Amino acid sequence: MTTEIIGTDAGDARITWHPAQQPRLVLAVSHGAGGGIEARDLQALAAVLPAHGVSVALVEQPWRVAGKKLAPAPKTLDAGWRGIWPALAGPGLPVISGGRSAGARVACRTATELGAHAVLALSFPLHPPGRPEKSRAEELLGSGVPTLVVQGGHDPFGRPEEFPDGSYELVEVAHGDHGFAVPKRADIAQEEAVAIITGAVVEWIESLG
């Protein structure tokens, strides 16, 4: 594991690399507006994917590196992502652009522009909780590249059945909330929920060729 600081128009971002021994792809994933790269799904992917030939880059947006508590406007988030892209593409491998929640929105919005190989959208915030009329489906449908959505079955930002038809793939984590936490009374354990995420991502990456 190595860490590097990358200057962007939005400030300094930080990349924590979890390299594969013989990488064939890079998966770059960023956090949401309410947390960092310590999120259970991001950490699980960083632990599992290198064994499958995928180097994982966990990206901390400039606002998070600066110690701020509130995420900036979408255009500033996009500027930060654009700024770190040359470092992600530096190894000369195809880059899957990804993120959780707000990070997933950034990945979708910038995928075509940056030449992303595909998009991984974890807990895509289809709408604000309780506000389904404020849909962000256009961002997801406009990614322009192969896209996988992994969504908790009880995510208040959009349950799987609320998602519109489209060319993307969607995998449900039963009982999961926006952070993929499952209640103790659920018929799957937390470890199983995380395994569904990593297993789905591994299978999807293999399908990309």
C-alpha positions, 0 to 999 in steps of 0.5 A: 500500500502506498499513498500519494498527494495529487494537486488539483484545481480543487485542492490536494487530493490523496490516492491510497494504492492497493496494487495487484502484483500483475495488474491488468486494470485499475479500479479508482473509487472515491467516497461519499459526501458523509464519509471517507475511504474507510467505508466498508465497501471500499475497504473490502474491494481494496482487500479482495480485488488485487488478487484478481489482477486489479489495482485499487486506488482509494481516492480522497477528494480535496475537501476531505483531505483539507479536513472539511466536514461538508462536501462542495458543489458537484462541479468542484467534486468533478474538478477534483476527480479530473485532477487526479485522473492522470495519476490513475491512468499513469500505469497505462492500464484501463481505469474503471471509474467508481465511487460510493454515493456522491462519488458514484455520481462524479464517476458517472458524470465524468466517465465519457469525458475522461475515457473511463473503461467502465463505471462502478456505482456503489449506493448510487443516490438516485434521489434525496431520502423521501424525495423521489421526484428529485431524481438523478437517474439522468446522471446514471443513464448518461455514463456512456460506458458499461456500468454496475450499480450495487445497491442496498435493498433498503437504501433510503436514497433509492431502493433497487426497485426504484431504478429506471430501466437502462443498459447498466447492471444492478446488484442488490444487497438484501436488507442493506442501507446506504452504507450496506449495513444490514440489521442483526435480524436480517437473514444474512450476516454483515460479512455475507453482505460485504461478500455479495458486493465484492463477488458481484464486482469481481464477476462484473470485471471479469465480464468486461474482458 
